[in-house]
């Protein structure tokens, strides 16, 4: 038997061997059949084959792009899990005891609750953003890696070619298993969302097995599914990137916070950002606008946070430089002062591309721990506008939130100094920070007051100690009164601006804010003076003989409307003025001044709340945020 016959016998015995061998490689025809591109075509038509081959290439390119976007999302999800691990270890209170890491979360939480704090025994709430509920589960530190031989437990992050890489303490690139699970869960959610919007492409079609055209319409065969997948993964990658940038801002502020409750509040804010999801409006035809609005909201909040934090860091640096205008001597007089900034080496706290300013190696700003109040304030303002505009759909709610954030950014960027509403003399006497904001000058004032008091009377023993204690108590009381007076005056200025806007909208002139009766010495004689006064002040608005329609050029303190010569005349700008206020009568006068200002602020607050209530009782309507900016405090 020749070789040709042997080949024929072998092929006849194994007829499927050559077919299986061919199927192991790439089959163009099989690919067309799987994609449904071979229906109704002729095999010999080269033009159709070329067109389908080009379309197949486009599908492959889209597939590669989707894989690249999934890799980007996986890197960000892995970064989120790494940050969550760091926050958990930090808030759980892991300490090194006898060479081993010992969690102390329960003791720390118990002590915190006993002291009247917020308590952190519940752990971080992963769905606090969605449900607006307290912490719903507890994260145990034992669920995370613990290396007893390594003191540093934080990961390191680098960004390269659009990917964010996570490295452990030893510099090895790591990928958390929960991040892989997060990617699978995210893929399932996106497939559900994409399927929902594909089904909304046309009106519902009932499936009939006998009709092929009806089958294609029922399956929405005309929809380009690869394009839908590419769009939704592109939108998701953009959303995660915006979330990461906003999270970096709060995480860098977290590195500065020292207080336990402030760190926990920041950790909760960071966790809310991690688990924030788009609010899909299924009544829309597509999801791109939903993702776009959510990304705009995140970018606006990032812009606001970045501007606030950078401005705060600049102010803190200026304050520290003013305090340490002289070199450190290490004496007892430096006790209690913030640490000096050694301007030698700039570093990035979180990654190679910081969201905030680069800081120096030993530069700390613990006051950044109050950054957790920003999302709370934004949420409160948004809820106020929700109660007024009453959005009916998720897209309307997202659009309203976008307008609120844009309004907040515009207000912050164009905001003048709060004390600019008052006269230059009040700004100089009350708001100037050249004296009482400097602890060294305050110490000099205290020593000067002690020397002047001891020169008048020779005091010895306990009498001298009581005198020194009384001077320091009055100085602290005076500083506290000034601080509260400044806060109340600034709040009164904001409320006065809103009061004027409401008054103009109701048809009153600007003098309505400064409305007061005519002084007795300037009043004219009237007949029938024994008649009871009118119930409403509006009945006297046009009566110049009864109402003083004076409009000052600048806002005045409330005490200056009562007494501008004695009690209302004070100054914190000079040392002599502060020493005069250190007397018992000076402190009492400042208490009266503060009481008058608080009374005026409360009266303005009640009036503004009454006026703003008119918006709340109106039916649902669309509000122009620029016109209604008076509602933004």
Secondary structure as the mmCIF struct_conf table of DSSP 4:
data_model
#
loop_
_struct_conf.conf_type_id
_struct_conf.id
_struct_conf.beg_label_comp_id
_struct_conf.beg_label_asym_id
_struct_conf.beg_label_seq_id
_struct_conf.end_label_comp_id
_struct_conf.end_label_asym_id
_struct_conf.end_label_seq_id
HELX_RH_AL_P HELX_RH_AL_P1 UNK A 3 UNK A 13
TURN_TY1_P TURN_TY1_P1 UNK A 15 UNK A 16
HELX_RH_AL_P HELX_RH_AL_P2 UNK A 17 UNK A 23
TURN_TY1_P TURN_TY1_P2 UNK A 24 UNK A 24
BEND BEND1 UNK A 25 UNK A 25
HELX_RH_AL_P HELX_RH_AL_P3 UNK A 28 UNK A 35
TURN_TY1_P TURN_TY1_P3 UNK A 36 UNK A 36
TURN_TY1_P TURN_TY1_P4 UNK A 39 UNK A 40
TURN_TY1_P TURN_TY1_P5 UNK A 43 UNK A 44
HELX_RH_AL_P HELX_RH_AL_P4 UNK A 46 UNK A 92
TURN_TY1_P TURN_TY1_P6 UNK A 93 UNK A 93
STRN STRN1 UNK A 95 UNK A 97
TURN_TY1_P TURN_TY1_P7 UNK A 98 UNK A 99
STRN STRN2 UNK A 100 UNK A 102
HELX_RH_AL_P HELX_RH_AL_P5 UNK A 105 UNK A 114
TURN_TY1_P TURN_TY1_P8 UNK A 115 UNK A 116
TURN_TY1_P TURN_TY1_P9 UNK A 121 UNK A 122
TURN_TY1_P TURN_TY1_P10 UNK A 126 UNK A 127
HELX_RH_AL_P HELX_RH_AL_P6 UNK A 128 UNK A 131
BEND BEND2 UNK A 134 UNK A 134
HELX_RH_3T_P HELX_RH_3T_P1 UNK A 141 UNK A 143
BEND BEND3 UNK A 144 UNK A 144
TURN_TY1_P TURN_TY1_P11 UNK A 148 UNK A 149
BEND BEND4 UNK A 151 UNK A 151
STRN STRN3 UNK A 156 UNK A 160
TURN_TY1_P TURN_TY1_P12 UNK A 161 UNK A 162
STRN STRN4 UNK A 163 UNK A 167
TURN_TY1_P TURN_TY1_P13 UNK A 169 UNK A 170
BEND BEND5 UNK A 171 UNK A 171
STRN STRN5 UNK A 173 UNK A 173
HELX_RH_AL_P HELX_RH_AL_P7 UNK A 177 UNK A 199
TURN_TY1_P TURN_TY1_P14 UNK A 200 UNK A 201
BEND BEND6 UNK A 202 UNK A 202
TURN_TY1_P TURN_TY1_P15 UNK A 209 UNK A 210
HELX_RH_AL_P HELX_RH_AL_P8 UNK A 212 UNK A 218
TURN_TY1_P TURN_TY1_P16 UNK A 219 UNK A 222
BEND BEND7 UNK A 223 UNK A 223
HELX_RH_AL_P HELX_RH_AL_P9 UNK A 225 UNK A 256
BEND BEND8 UNK A 259 UNK A 259
HELX_RH_AL_P HELX_RH_AL_P10 UNK A 260 UNK A 274
TURN_TY1_P TURN_TY1_P17 UNK A 275 UNK A 275
TURN_TY1_P TURN_TY1_P18 UNK A 282 UNK A 283
BEND BEND9 UNK A 284 UNK A 285
BEND BEND10 UNK A 287 UNK A 287
HELX_RH_AL_P HELX_RH_AL_P11 UNK A 288 UNK A 323
TURN_TY1_P TURN_TY1_P19 UNK A 324 UNK A 324
BEND BEND11 UNK A 325 UNK A 326
HELX_RH_3T_P HELX_RH_3T_P2 UNK A 332 UNK A 334
TURN_TY1_P TURN_TY1_P20 UNK A 335 UNK A 336
BEND BEND12 UNK A 337 UNK A 337
HELX_LH_PP_P HELX_LH_PP_P1 UNK A 338 UNK A 341
TURN_TY1_P TURN_TY1_P21 UNK A 343 UNK A 344
STRN STRN6 UNK A 346 UNK A 347
BEND BEND13 UNK A 349 UNK A 353
BEND BEND14 UNK A 355 UNK A 356
STRN STRN7 UNK A 359 UNK A 360
TURN_TY1_P TURN_TY1_P22 UNK A 361 UNK A 362
HELX_RH_3T_P HELX_RH_3T_P3 UNK A 366 UNK A 371
HELX_RH_AL_P HELX_RH_AL_P12 UNK A 372 UNK A 389
BEND BEND15 UNK A 393 UNK A 393
HELX_RH_AL_P HELX_RH_AL_P13 UNK A 394 UNK A 413
TURN_TY1_P TURN_TY1_P23 UNK A 414 UNK A 414
HELX_LH_PP_P HELX_LH_PP_P2 UNK A 415 UNK A 417
HELX_RH_3T_P HELX_RH_3T_P4 UNK A 418 UNK A 421
STRN STRN8 UNK A 422 UNK A 422
HELX_RH_AL_P HELX_RH_AL_P14 UNK A 424 UNK A 426
HELX_RH_PI_P HELX_RH_PI_P1 UNK A 427 UNK A 431
BEND BEND16 UNK A 434 UNK A 435
TURN_TY1_P TURN_TY1_P24 UNK A 436 UNK A 437
HELX_RH_AL_P HELX_RH_AL_P15 UNK A 439 UNK A 456
BEND BEND17 UNK A 457 UNK A 457
HELX_RH_AL_P HELX_RH_AL_P16 UNK A 461 UNK A 505
TURN_TY1_P TURN_TY1_P25 UNK A 506 UNK A 507
HELX_RH_3T_P HELX_RH_3T_P5 UNK A 510 UNK A 514
STRN STRN9 UNK A 516 UNK A 517
HELX_LH_PP_P HELX_LH_PP_P3 UNK A 518 UNK A 519
HELX_RH_3T_P HELX_RH_3T_P6 UNK A 520 UNK A 522
HELX_LH_PP_P HELX_LH_PP_P4 UNK A 523 UNK A 525
BEND BEND18 UNK A 527 UNK A 528
TURN_TY1_P TURN_TY1_P26 UNK A 529 UNK A 530
BEND BEND19 UNK A 531 UNK A 531
HELX_LH_PP_P HELX_LH_PP_P5 UNK A 532 UNK A 534
BEND BEND20 UNK A 535 UNK A 536
HELX_RH_3T_P HELX_RH_3T_P7 UNK A 537 UNK A 540
TURN_TY1_P TURN_TY1_P27 UNK A 541 UNK A 542
TURN_TY1_P TURN_TY1_P28 UNK A 544 UNK A 546
STRN STRN10 UNK A 547 UNK A 548
BEND BEND21 UNK A 553 UNK A 554
STRN STRN11 UNK A 555 UNK A 555
HELX_RH_AL_P HELX_RH_AL_P17 UNK A 558 UNK A 562
TURN_TY1_P TURN_TY1_P29 UNK A 564 UNK A 568
BEND BEND22 UNK A 572 UNK A 574
HELX_RH_AL_P HELX_RH_AL_P18 UNK A 575 UNK A 581
TURN_TY1_P TURN_TY1_P30 UNK A 582 UNK A 582
BEND BEND23 UNK A 583 UNK A 583
HELX_RH_AL_P HELX_RH_AL_P19 UNK A 584 UNK A 616
TURN_TY1_P TURN_TY1_P31 UNK A 617 UNK A 617
BEND BEND24 UNK A 618 UNK A 618
HELX_LH_PP_P HELX_LH_PP_P6 UNK A 619 UNK A 619
BEND BEND25 UNK A 620 UNK A 620
TURN_TY1_P TURN_TY1_P32 UNK A 625 UNK A 628
HELX_RH_3T_P HELX_RH_3T_P8 UNK A 629 UNK A 631
#
